[in-house]
Amino acid sequence: MSAILRISVLLGYFLLNGCATAPVSYTPPPAQPIPVAYAGLTCPESDPNRCSISSPLHKLADQAFSEADNGSSTQYVNIVDIGDDALELRVHLIRAARKSINIQTFIWADDEAGRLILRELIAAAQRGVKVRMIVDQLSSVSDPVLGARLAITHENLKFKLFNPLLGKATATKAQIIQGFMVDFSVANRRMHNKLMLFDERIGIVGGRNIENKYYDRDTEYNFIDRDVIVVGPVAIDMKESFEQYWHDPITVSLDQHSDISAQLFDKGKQKPLEPISVSDIKLPVFKELIANAVDEKLIQKKFIDSIYPVNQISFDADIPRKGFIQDNVNESESNESEPNELTSKSVTAGSFKSLKAIIENANQSLLIQTPYLLLSKPAQKVIKSLRDKNPGFNVTISTNSLAATDAFYVYALTMKHRKRYIKKLGLQIHEIMPVPGDVETFIPRYPLLTENYQKPDDYDHIEAGEPLPLKTPQSRIGIHAKSIVIDGKVAVIGSHNFDPRSAMINTELTLTVLDEKFANAIVKSIKRHTEPQNSWISARRQKVPLLGHVSEVLATISRMLPVFDIWPFRYTSNYALGEGMAPLPLGHADFYEHYTNVGQFPEVGAPIKSIQTLLISGFGGVAEPLL
């Protein structure tokens, strides 16, 4: 089923029912028999460290918790921007785990990266480490036989799926649509959290799912993303949040889904299925990465030598049934948080409430990086208020261009708001190029990816979640990182896209760090993405076509309509810095002398998709909360 058709089906249901934000009820699927899983261990039970590898991160964790016992508030954080490094770090921490591994993710793909992490987790469980994973049901198990084998792989390896549709672990496209039709208000609420927690002392939070494109392994399309590794007592808050999800009825054990149970049992008797073994998953392509992952000196150099000691850090996560039951945290109390007084908040405070409270106290600037520039109405209101108080308040956005995004239908909806974003809110919007000038800095493996790039057979037929064709078919990148820096002092990193869906529907998590050096490191990373060789800048057209101001007025009226936004001429376009010209901020008197108009959709190679983009912008405005 095409992306447009699927969107149309959901949009039709949306128009009939609206986007419910009031609490709705949730009913877990019926109980199924519990299977017996494999229990053998590869490590002697007498080994307290479960045959784990030595890790400098454990030594740092010992130091952090010892300092905390002595009254110190120092904890340790570092940025992981390179996807290959992020995968290497995960393999290292899985092999170094001594007691437990807890994971939450929105996507777990059955590709090389997904199978590598699965193989490492199975080996950890067989060593005696307690491994628990929560995955959103829409993006996880695709084969019920494989799911059944996974359910009995080891008693130390436990899977749960978030909010399963129709009581099943697997779902075809038709079944997903059926699930949405049966109860849209329930099915539309998904878990978007990304968390990895090791031994309740070391955590990884950020935007990365478990799939090749998040770790620089896809030859067609890869994400610029960002993780933060955290060492210290804030991991206890992460553990508390994970436990809330694990014990909530909205997360269902893999073996308790009807399609998995049908593969496990026949007339009440467990079938003789083979569990998945480490030897089943052969991935020689990762030989070098694994060698690096077990190199203690290399791990020290990459992740610890440059680590930041910080004193004020806060972890916030939405409650598991966000939208199903009310968060009982007093919102007026949460708004009292000052950016220079971060305190340890309950993990039920909610990622959006905490984020809103911090942003409301900004004085000078916001630097935002998000893949999807759909600001919620409360977010727009806050930014307008900040600019009203301080006309010099700067808001800079790093996001995707149409050529770089993996969700063209979402990008289309952002077009409706470009005039307001730029003229009314004063946003400086930088859209990353599909192949930026510094691509090898962002993805060091890029030359290898381009070497193995093969143009898709059906390049002009695009499914949802796939990027549009380029004028020159080639391996490309897009932004997936989600970060905000407030006044150059407070950094927020997590799974939150800062859009209406993240605010109201999906569950999310954020990590907030008050430390100027750490915040400056995030600023440096984001600003590199916005440099002229890497991004176009979105600006008002220098000359409005046709009747000038009359056209602009008609366009403004058209943009205000949720449907039938049909006026073809747009207020904005994309601009590239002219050769030999110095960069200038939007609004500078000489801006148009330094920048060249490259059109609304530079580098997009399929005119029909440009038309579809305009159509979705014109007719799909009411679907914003859905997307």
C-alpha positions in Angstrom: 0.0 0.0 0.0 1.4 3.4 -1.0 2.3 6.1 1.6 -0.4 8.4 0.1 -3.1 5.7 0.4 -2.2 4.8 4.0 -2.2 8.5 5.0 -5.5 8.9 3.2 -7.1 6.0 5.2 -5.8 7.3 8.5 -6.8 10.9 7.6 -10.3 9.8 6.7 -10.7 8.2 10.1 -9.1 11.2 11.7 -11.6 13.6 10.1 -14.4 11.5 11.5 -13.1 11.1 15.0 -10.7 13.9 15.6 -7.4 13.6 17.5 -8.4 12.6 21.0 -6.2 14.1 23.6 -8.5 13.2 26.5 -7.7 10.1 28.5 -8.8 6.8 26.9 -9.1 3.3 28.3 -6.7 0.5 27.6 -7.5 -3.2 27.8 -4.6 -5.8 27.7 -4.9 -8.8 25.5 -6.2 -12.1 27.0 -3.7 -14.2 29.0 -1.8 -16.9 27.2 0.1 -20.0 28.5 3.7 -19.2 29.8 6.4 -21.2 28.0 9.5 -22.7 29.5 12.7 -21.0 28.2 16.2 -22.3 28.0 18.2 -21.9 31.3 21.8 -23.0 30.7 24.7 -20.6 31.5 28.0 -20.2 29.8 29.6 -18.5 32.8 30.1 -20.2 36.3 27.6 -18.8 38.8 30.5 -18.3 41.1 31.8 -15.4 39.0 30.2 -12.2 40.4 30.9 -10.3 37.3 29.2 -12.8 35.0 32.4 -13.2 32.8 32.1 -9.6 31.6 34.9 -7.8 29.9 36.8 -5.1 31.8 35.5 -1.6 31.1 36.8 1.9 32.1 33.2 3.0 32.2 32.6 0.7 35.2 35.6 2.2 36.9 34.1 5.7 36.3 30.8 4.5 37.6 32.5 3.2 40.8 34.0 6.7 41.2 30.7 8.5 40.5 28.7 6.5 43.1 31.5 6.7 45.6 31.6 10.5 45.2 27.8 10.6 45.6 28.0 8.6 48.9 30.4 11.3 50.1 28.0 14.1 49.3 29.2 15.1 45.8 26.7 15.9 43.0 29.2 15.2 40.2 28.1 12.9 37.4 29.7 12.3 34.0 28.2 12.8 30.5 29.6 12.7 26.9 28.2 13.2 23.4 28.1 10.4 20.9 27.5 11.9 17.4 29.0 9.3 15.1 26.8 6.3 14.4 29.6 3.8 14.1 30.9 4.9 17.5 27.4 4.6 19.0 27.1 0.9 17.9 30.6 0.2 19.1 29.8 1.7 22.5 26.6 -0.4 22.8 28.5 -3.7 22.0 31.1 -2.7 24.6 28.6 -2.0 27.4 26.6 -5.2 26.6 29.8 -7.3 26.9 30.8 -5.4 30.1 27.4 -5.8 31.8 27.6 -7.7 35.1 24.0 -7.8 36.4 21.4 -6.2 34.2 20.6 -4.6 30.8 17.4 -2.7 30.3 16.4 -1.3 26.9 13.6 0.7 25.4 13.4 1.5 21.7 10.8 2.5 19.2 12.3 0.5 16.3 14.1 -2.8 16.4 14.9 -3.8 12.8 15.8 -7.2 11.5 18.9 -6.0 9.8 22.7 -6.3 10.5 22.7 -3.8 13.3 19.6 -5.2 14.9 20.9 -8.8 14.6 24.3 -7.8 16.1 22.7 -6.3 19.2 20.4 -9.2 19.5 23.3 -11.6 19.3 25.2 -9.7 22.0 22.2 -9.6 24.3 21.6 -13.4 23.9 25.3 -14.0 24.8 24.9 -11.7 27.8 21.8 -13.5 29.0 23.6 -16.8 28.6 26.4 -15.4 30.8 23.8 -14.8 33.5 23.0 -11.1 32.9 19.3 -10.2 33.3 18.2 -8.6 30.0 14.9 -6.9 29.5 13.7 -5.1 26.4 10.6 -3.0 25.7 9.9 -2.3 22.0 7.0 -0.5 20.4 4.9 -3.2 18.7 4.5 -1.4 15.4 8.2 -1.6 14.7 9.5 -4.9 16.1 8.6 -8.5 15.5 7.7 -9.3 11.9 7.8 -13.2 12.0 5.7 -15.1 14.6 8.0 -18.2 14.4 11.1 -16.1 15.0 9.2 -14.3 17.8 8.3 -17.6 19.4 11.9 -18.9 19.2 13.0 -15.6 20.8 10.5 -16.0 23.6 12.2 -19.2 24.7 15.8 -18.3 23.9 16.7 -17.9 27.6 15.0 -17.3 30.9 17.3 -14.3 31.4 16.1 -12.7 28.1 12.7 -11.0 28.4 10.9 -9.1 25.7 7.8 -6.9 26.0 5.9 -5.0 23.3 4.2 -1.7 23.9 0.5 -1.3 23.2 0.0 -4.2 20.8 -2.7 -3.9 18.2 -5.3 -6.7 18.1 -3.4 -8.6 20.8 -0.7 -9.7 18.3 3.0 -9.2 18.2 3.2 -9.2 14.4 1.1 -7.0 12.1 0.8 -6.6 8.4 0.1 -3.2 6.9 -3.6 -4.2 6.6 -3.7 -5.3 10.2 -2.1 -2.1 11.4 -4.8 -0.1 9.6 -7.4 -2.4 11.0 -6.1 -1.8 14.5 -6.3 1.9 14.0 -9.8 1.6 12.7 -11.0 -0.5 15.6 -9.8 2.0 18.2 -7.9 4.9 16.8 -7.5 6.7 20.1 -5.7 3.7 21.6 -3.7 2.5 18.6 -2.4 6.0 17.8 -0.4 6.2 21.1 3.1 4.8 20.7 6.3 4.5 22.8 9.0 6.6 21.3 11.5 6.3 24.2 15.1 5.3 23.5 17.0 4.2 26.6 19.8 1.7 27.3 20.7 1.1 30.9 23.6 -1.1 32.1 23.8 -2.4 35.7 21.7 0.6 36.8 24.7 2.8 36.7 25.5 3.6 33.1 22.9 4.9 30.6 22.6 5.9 27.0 19.7 8.2 25.9 19.1 10.0 22.7 17.4 9.6 19.3 18.9 6.3 18.0 16.7 3.3 17.3 18.1 -0.1 16.5 18.5 -0.2 12.7 21.3 0.1 10.2 20.6 3.7 9.3 21.2 5.0 12.8 24.7 3.5 12.9 26.1 4.5 9.5 25.5 1.1 8.0 22.9 1.7 5.3 24.2 2.3 1.8 21.2 4.4 0.7 20.2 6.6 3.6 21.7 7.3 7.1 20.8 9.6 10.0 22.8 12.2 11.7 21.8 11.4 15.3 23.0 12.1 18.8 23.3 10.0 22.0 24.5 11.0 25.4 26.3 8.5 27.6 25.6 9.1 31.3 27.5 7.7 34.3 26.2 8.3 37.8 23.2 8.2 40.1 20.8 9.8 37.6 20.8 6.2 36.2 18.6 5.4 39.2 15.9 7.7 37.8 16.2 5.9 34.4 15.8 2.5 36.2 12.6 3.9 38.0 11.2 5.0 34.6 11.9 1.6 33.0 10.3 -0.2 35.9 7.1 1.8 35.4 6.9 0.7 31.8 7.9 -2.9 32.5 5.1 -3.4 35.1 2.4 -1.4 33.3 -0.2 -3.6 31.6 0.3 -1.6 28.4 3.6 -3.5 27.9 2.9 -7.2 27.1 5.3 -10.1 27.2 6.2 -11.5 23.8 4.8 -14.9 24.7 1.5 -13.4 25.7 0.5 -12.4 22.2 -1.9 -14.7 20.4 0.2 -15.2 17.3 3.3 -16.0 19.3 1.5 -18.3 21.6 0.0 -20.2 18.7 3.6 -21.0 17.6 4.6 -22.0 21.1 1.7 -24.3 22.1 -0.5 -27.0 20.5 -3.6 -27.9 22.5 -1.9 -26.6 25.7 1.4 -28.5 25.1 4.6 -26.6 24.4 6.0 -27.3 20.9 9.6 -28.4 20.5 10.9 -25.2 19.0 14.6 -24.4 18.9 15.7 -21.3 20.8 17.8 -18.7 18.9 21.5 -19.3 19.6 24.5 -17.0 19.2 25.9 -19.2 16.5 22.7 -18.7 14.5 23.6 -15.1 13.9 26.8 -14.8 11.8 27.9 -11.2 11.1 31.5 -11.2 9.9 31.0 -7.6 8.7 31.4 -6.4 12.3 34.7 -8.1 13.0 36.6 -4.8 13.2 33.9 -3.0 15.2 33.8 -5.8 17.8 37.6 -5.7 18.1 37.4 -2.0 18.8 34.5 -2.6 21.3 36.6 -4.9 23.5 39.7 -2.6 23.3 39.8 -1.0 26.7 42.3 1.7 25.8 40.3 2.6 22.7 37.1 2.9 24.7 38.9 5.1 27.2 40.2 7.4 24.5 36.9 7.7 22.6 34.4 8.0 25.4 36.1 8.8 28.7 39.1 11.1 28.1 36.8 13.8 26.8 33.9 13.1 29.2 32.3 16.1 31.0 31.9 16.2 34.8 28.6 17.9 35.6 26.8 18.8 38.8 23.2 19.5 37.6 21.5 16.8 35.5 17.9 15.7 35.3 16.1 12.8 33.6 12.5 13.1 32.7 10.2 10.5 31.1 6.5 10.4 30.3 4.3 8.0 32.1 3.6 4.7 30.2 0.0 5.4 29.6 0.4 9.0 28.6 -3.0 10.1 27.3 -4.7 7.0 28.8 -4.5 8.2 32.4 -3.8 11.7 33.7 -0.3 12.7 35.0 -1.0 13.8 38.5 2.0 16.1 38.7 1.0 19.7 39.5 1.8 21.6 36.3 2.0 25.0 38.2 4.7 23.5 40.3 6.7 22.2 37.3 6.7 25.7 35.8 8.7 27.0 38.8 11.9 25.2 37.6 14.6 27.8 36.8 17.3 26.9 34.3 20.0 27.5 37.0 18.3 25.3 39.5 17.8 21.9 38.1 16.5 19.5 40.7 15.9 15.8 40.6 12.3 15.5 39.4 10.0 12.5 39.5 10.1 10.5 36.3 6.4 11.0 36.1 6.8 14.8 35.6 6.6 14.3 31.9 9.2 15.3 29.2 7.1 18.1 27.7 6.2 19.7 31.0 9.8 19.8 32.1 11.0 21.0 28.7 8.4 23.8 28.6 9.3 25.0 32.1 12.9 25.3 31.2 12.4 27.1 27.9 10.0 29.6 29.4 12.9 30.9 31.5 15.2 31.5 28.6 16.7 34.9 28.2 18.8 35.1 25.1 18.6 32.2 22.7 17.3 28.8 21.7 19.2 26.4 19.4 17.0 23.6 18.3 17.8 20.5 16.2 14.8 18.3 15.1 14.1 16.1 12.1 10.5 17.4 11.8 9.8 21.1 12.2 6.2 21.0 13.4 6.1 23.2 16.5 3.1 22.7 18.8 0.9 25.6 19.5 2.2 25.9 23.2 5.8 25.9 21.8 4.9 28.7 19.4 3.3 30.6 22.1 6.3 30.3 24.4 8.7 31.5 21.6 6.5 34.4 20.7 6.4 35.4 24.4 10.2 35.2 24.7 10.6 37.4 21.6 8.0 39.9 22.8 10.0 40.3 26.0 13.3 40.5 24.1 13.1 41.4 20.4 16.7 40.3 20.1 16.0 36.8 21.3 17.5 34.3 18.8 15.9 31.0 17.8 18.0 28.9 15.4 16.6 25.7 14.0 18.6 22.8 12.3 16.3 20.5 10.5 15.8 18.5 7.3 15.3 19.7 3.8 12.7 17.9 1.6 15.7 16.2 -0.2 17.0 14.9 3.2 13.9 14.0 5.1 12.7 10.5 5.6 9.1 11.7 5.9 8.1 14.0 3.0 4.4 14.1 4.1 5.5 15.7 7.5 7.8 18.1 5.7 4.8 19.1 3.5 2.8 20.1 6.5 5.6 22.3 7.8 5.3 24.4 4.7 1.9 25.7 5.9 3.7 27.4 8.8 6.9 28.8 7.2 5.6 32.4 7.0 4.6 32.4 10.6 7.8 30.7 11.7 10.0 33.2 9.9 8.0 36.4 9.9 6.1 36.2 13.2 8.4 34.0 15.3 11.7 35.1 13.8 13.1 31.6 13.4 16.4 31.1 11.6 15.7 27.8 9.8 18.6 25.8 8.3 17.7 22.8 6.2 20.5 20.2 5.8 21.5 19.1 2.3 21.1 15.4 1.4 24.9 15.2 0.8 26.4 18.1 2.8 29.9 19.3 2.2 31.1 17.9 5.5 29.4 14.6 5.1 32.6 12.6 5.8 32.9 14.4 9.2 29.4 13.5 10.1 29.7 9.9 8.8 33.3 8.8 8.5 32.2 5.6 6.7 30.5 7.6 4.0 33.0 6.7 1.2 32.4 3.0 1.9 28.7 3.5 1.8 28.8 5.4 -1.6 31.1 2.7 -2.9 28.4 0.1 -2.3 25.5 2.3 -3.2 23.0 0.8 -5.7 20.1 2.8 -7.1 16.8 1.2 -6.0 14.9 -0.7 -8.7 11.8 1.4 -8.2 13.4 4.8 -7.5 10.3 6.8 -8.3 7.9 4.8 -6.1 8.4 5.9 -2.5 6.8 4.4 0.6 6.2 6.2 3.9 9.4 6.4 5.9 11.6 6.6 2.7 13.3 9.7 1.3 12.3 11.2 -2.0 14.4 10.6 -5.2 17.3 13.0 -5.8 18.3 14.6 -9.0 21.5 12.6 -8.8 20.9 9.2 -7.2 23.4 8.6 -4.4 23.8 7.7 -0.8 22.5 10.5 1.4 21.9 11.6 5.0 19.2 13.2 7.1 18.9 14.7 10.6 17.4 12.5 13.3 19.0 14.2 16.4 16.7 15.9 18.9 18.4 18.5 21.0 17.8 22.0 22.5 20.4 24.4 24.0 19.0 27.2 26.1 21.0 30.4 26.5 24.2 28.4 25.7 24.0 26.9 29.2 21.3 24.3 29.4 21.3 21.3 27.0 18.3 19.0 26.5 18.8 15.7 24.6 16.4 12.8 24.1 13.7 11.2 22.0 11.4 14.3 21.9 10.9 15.8 18.4 9.5 19.0 19.9 6.3 18.5 17.8 2.6 18.1 18.7 2.9 14.3 18.5 5.8 14.2 21.0 4.0 16.6 23.3 0.6 15.0 23.3 0.6 11.5 22.0 3.8 9.5 22.0 5.7 8.7 25.2 9.1 10.4 25.2 12.1 11.0 27.5 14.7 13.8 27.9 18.0 14.4 29.6 18.7 17.9 30.8 22.2 19.1 31.7 23.1 22.4 33.2 26.8 22.8 32.3 28.1 25.5 30.0 31.0 23.4 28.6 28.8 20.5 27.8 26.1 22.8 26.3 28.8 24.5 24.1 29.8 21.1 22.8 26.2 20.5 21.7 26.1 24.0 20.2 29.3 23.3 18.2 27.9 20.0 16.9 24.6 21.6 15.8 26.2 24.7 14.3 28.5 22.6 12.2 25.3 21.1 10.6 24.0 24.7 9.9 27.2 25.9 8.1 26.6 27.1 4.5 28.4 24.1 3.0 26.0 21.8 4.8 22.6 23.5 4.9 20.4 25.8 3.0 18.7 28.6 4.9 14.9 29.2 4.6 14.0 32.8 3.9 11.2 35.0 2.5 11.2 35.2 -1.3 12.9 38.4 -2.4 10.2 39.0 -5.0 6.7 37.6 -4.5 5.3 36.3 -7.9 2.4 37.8 -9.7 0.7 40.7 -7.9 3.2 41.1 -5.1 1.4 42.0 -1.9 -2.0 40.8 -3.1 -0.5 37.4 -3.7 1.1 37.4 -0.3 -2.3 38.2 1.3 -4.0 35.5 -0.6 -1.3 33.0 0.4 -1.7 34.0 4.0 -5.4 33.3 3.9 -4.8 30.0 2.1 -2.3 28.9 4.7 -4.8 29.5 7.5 -7.2 26.9 6.1 -6.9 23.3 7.4 -7.9 22.1 4.0 -8.0 23.6 0.5 -4.7 25.4 1.0 -4.4 25.7 -2.8 -2.7 29.1 -3.4 0.5 27.9 -5.3 3.0 30.7 -4.4 4.8 30.4 -1.1 6.2 33.0 1.1 9.5 31.3 1.6 12.2 29.5 -0.5 15.6 28.0 0.2 18.8 30.0 -0.2 22.5 29.0 -0.7 25.5 31.2 0.2 27.0 32.6 -3.0 30.6 31.8 -3.9 33.1 33.9 -2.1 30.3 35.5 0.1 30.4 35.8 3.9 27.5 34.2 5.8 24.9 36.7 7.1 21.9 36.2 9.4 18.4 36.2 8.1 17.1 39.8 8.1 20.4 41.4 7.4 20.1 44.3 4.8 22.6 42.6 2.5 21.2 39.0 2.8 19.9 38.7 -0.7 23.2 40.0 -2.2 25.1 37.2 -0.4 22.6 34.3 -1.0 21.1 32.7 -4.1 17.5 31.4 -4.3 17.8 27.6 -5.0 14.0 27.0 -4.9 11.7 25.4 -2.4 12.8 21.8 -3.0 16.5 21.9 -4.1 18.0 18.5 -5.2 14.6 16.8 -5.3 14.5 14.8 -8.5 10.8 13.8 -8.9 8.4 16.6 -10.0 5.4 14.5 -9.1 6.6 14.3 -5.5 6.9 18.0 -5.3 3.2 18.2 -6.4 2.3 15.6 -3.8 4.1 17.6 -1.2 2.0 20.7 -2.1 -1.2 18.6 -2.1 -0.5 17.2 1.3 0.2 20.7 2.5 -3.0 21.9 1.0 -5.4 19.1 2.2 -3.7 17.4 5.1 -3.4 20.2 7.7 -5.8 18.6 10.1 -3.6 15.6 10.2 -0.7 17.3 12.0 -1.2 15.7 15.4 -1.4 12.3 13.6 1.9 12.8 11.9 
